[in-house]
Amino acid sequence: MNVAPSNRTAAGVSGALNAWFLANARDLPWRREGFGAWGILVSEFMLQQTPVSRVIPRLEEWLARWPTAADLAAVPPSEAVRAWASLGYPRRALWLHAAAVQITELHNGVVPSDIDDLLALTGIGDYTARAVAAFAYGHRHPVVDTNTRRVIARAITGAGEPLPPSRARDLDAMGELLPESVHEAALFNAAIMELGAVVCTSRSPHCDICPIQNTCAWRAADYPEYTGTRKTVQKKFEGSDRQVRGLIMAELRSTHRAVTDAEIASLWPDSAQLQRALASLVSDGLAIGSPIGYTLPDGSS
């Protein structure tokens, strides 16, 4: 059950978090002055399911090589996949390349600021569209990620963990807390995410240093245990199809020629699993088959 905060509570939460954020925010590239909309868009693609520490060096390399959407659009998608390297979930590289082409062809190389225009780009969902509009352009939109949802569940509703994601419910809950000031709203979107990432963490939250501990409903209720449905634990990576896909992708990235069937066959002892992983890469557009082997996508088809 959601509990709508009073205006006073909402103002107290946003004011306290914004003040805390200004004093304690991590120094991350996408938060620095002058970091443009293209860089923020790239960072949002990379940060999906990937830790910040792994993203930063790859992001810096990426933007040094392709400082604009047009720069990325001018190269084959294989170069984007190759540069993605070990970030994982390489379909994101294909989607980002496709989005760069669309930005170049439909928006004169400028990342759009309108949410609907952003949603029309390949690989961009509601969160990313709102994040770019808010953080790159300062628009007043509620932006909700996993950290945001957890902070609201605890601080406002008194639950140890949030309910399953619901776009309408989650945006309404964040909208109730969002300051009216455009500047303060953009700041608060970042502040509540930061709190969830470094203080109000999923496990072992640091409640003793939380800037809103005195108004936290979860703390006031003496931290009741969560009794709802828990997330499904991801299957182990070792021996999984994901590992085999990664081995094939590493082989494809390592060369600019076709990788032969024999070379692929040498990568993994279970031929059925190997073929299943290879077929999934072909289906995703990450591997292109030919009479002489497999390559990364070159954009010619």
N, C-alpha and C positions, 0 to 999 in steps of 0.2 A: 504494500500500500504506500502510495506517495503522500507526503505531508507537505502542503504548500507553505513555504516560510512566510512570516509576516514581513512587511516592508522594512521594519526595523531590523529583523534578523538578517534579511538579505543584504541590507546595506552594511551591517556589521561584519558579515562573512566576507563580502567583496572588499570592503575597506581594509580589513585585517590581512587578507591574503595578498592584496595588491602591495601593501606596505612591506609585508614580509618578502614578497617576490623581488621588489626593487632592491632590497638589501641582501638577498641571499640567492638569487637566480644563478644557475650555472652559466658560465661563459661559453655559449654554443654558437657556432658560425651563423646560423640562420636567425639569431637574435641580434646580431650586430648591425649597427647603423650602416645603411647603404647596401645591405644584402637584398638583392632584387627579387622580383616575383618569380623569375625563372629559377633562381637558386632555391627559393623556398619550395617551389613545385618539385624540383629534383629531390630535395631533402625529404619531402613527404612521401614520395615514391620509395625512397631508400629505407625510410624508417619503419615501413610496414613490416612487422614481424622480425625486425633486425635491431639489435642493441645499438645505442648511440655510439658507443666506443668503436664499433666496427664501421659505422656509417661515416664518421667524420673524415678519416683519411681518404676513403673512396670518393666522397663528395668533393673534397678539395681537388683531387686528381681529375675528376669528371669536369668540374667547372673551369679548371685551367685549360682543359682540352676543348671543351664545348661551352664557352661562356654565354652563348645565346641558344635559343631554340633552333634558329636557322642553322647554326653550326652543326648541331646534332642531326638535323634533318638532311644535311648535305652528304652524310656518309651512309653506307649501307647499314641495315639493322644488325648485321653480324658484328660490326665494330662496337655497337652498344652492348651486345651480349658478351663480347670478349672483355670489354672494359668492366662489366658488372662483376666479373671474377667470382670471388667467394662470398658475395653478399647473400646468396641463396634466393630461391624462387625467381629464377631468371626470366620468367615470363614478364616480370615487371620491367625488365630492360626493353623487351619488345614493345610493351604498352607505352613506355616513356618515349621511345623513338617514334611510334605512331602519333602520339600526342604532339611531339615536336613538329612533325610534318603538318599536322592539322593547324597548329598555332601559326606556322609559317605561311601556309596557304590560305587560311581563313581569317587570320587576325593580324596579318602583316608582321608576324614575328613577335607580337606582344602578347604575353599571357593575359587572357581575359580576366576581368574582375567580377563579372556577373556569374552568380552561382549556376544558372541554367546553361550559360555558355561553357562553363568549366565542366559541368556534368556531361556535356556532349562530347568531350574529349575522351579518347580511348584510355581505359584504365583508371578513370577518376570516379570515385564514388562520393557519397554525400559528405563524409568526413573530410576528405581531401579538398573538395570544392569549397567547403566552408572554411577550412583552415587557410587556404590560399587567399580567399576573399578577406578574411579577418586579419591574418598576420602580414600579408603582402600589401594589402590596400587599406587596412584599417576600418573595414566595414563592420557594422554592428550586427553580428550574427552569433547565436550560440554555437559553440564548437564542442563536440562531445567525443571523447575517446574512453578507453577502458579506465584510465586513471581518474578522469572526471567523474565517471559513473560511480566508482568506488568511494570517492570523497563525498559525493552527494548522498549516497546510500548511508554512509556512516554519520556524517555531520548533520544531515537534515532528517532522515527517516529513522536513524537509530539501528540500522541493520549492519551486520558485520560485512556483508557482501551485497552487491547490487542484484536486482532481478535480472533475468535474461534480457539481452538488448531489445529495445523497442524504440524505433526512430521517433515516433510521435511523443511517447512518454518521456524519453530521455531529453529531447529538445525542449519540451515544455518545462521539465524540471530545471534545466540549465537556464532557460529563458526567465524563470522566476527569480533567479539570482543575479542575472546580468545587469550591471549598472546602466543607467540611461545615457551617460556620457559615452560617446563613441570611443574616445581614448581609453577611458577606464574599462570599457567593455572588452576591448582588444587585450588590455593588460590582464584582466581577470581570466579570460580564456586561457592565457598562458600560465597564469599563477595557479589555477586550480589543477591543471595538468601537472605542473611542477611539484605541487604538494603531494599528489598521488604517486609520482615517480620516485621521490626521495624521502618523504616523511610518512605519508599515509599509505604505506606499501601493503601489498596483498598479504605478505607474511611478515611478522615482527614489526608492526608499525611503531614509529618513534613518537608516541603520543606525548611524552614529556617535553618535547620541543615544538609541538604543533602550535601555530599561532592562533588557532581557533579552538583549542582544547576546552576552554571555559564555556563555550556554547555548543559543543559537540553532543548531539543526541545519543550517540553510541556510548560515549564516555559517561554521560548522565545516567544511562540505563545499566551501567556497570558491565559494559562490553558483552552483551548476550551473544552466545554462539550462533553461528549461521546454521540453519537446519534445512535450507532449500537444496535444489539440485546443484551439484558441483560440475565444473567443467570436465569434459572428457580428457583424461591424461593422454598426451600425444605419444604414439608408439615410439619405441626406441629407434634411433637412427641407424645403429650398427646392424647391418644385414638387411636393411629395409630397401624397398624400391627407390626411396629417396636417395639412399646412398649410391645405388647403381646408376640412377639418373645423373648424379653428381660426377661419377667417374666418367660416364660417357661425355658429359658436357665439358669436363676438364680436357679430355682428349680432343674434342672438336675445337676448343679454344686455343689449344697449343699449336695448331698448324693452320696454314692458309690453303691447304690442299684437301681433297676428299680423303676421309678416313675410311679405309676398306673394311669390309665385313670381317675379314680375318683379324684385323687390328682390334675391332670392337669385340670380337669373340674372346680375345685374350684378356679382356678387362675383368671378367667375372666368371666363376666356374659354373654357376647355375644358368644354363642356356635359356631355359624357359623364363626365368626372372629377368635375364638380360634382354630378351626379345620383348618382354612386356614393358620394361622401362624404355627401351628404344622406341617402341610403338607409341608410347605416351608422349615422348619428346617430339616425334613426327606430328602427332595429333595437335600438340600445342604450338606447332610452327617453329620450334627451336632447332629441329634437325631436318634437313632437306635431303631426301634420298635421290640417288642417281645410279646409272649402271655401274659406276666405278666406286661408289661408296656414299658417305654422308658428309655434309658440310653444315655450317651455320647458315641462317637465312641471309640472302644477299639483296632482297628486295626486288628482284626482277620479276617475280611471279605475282 
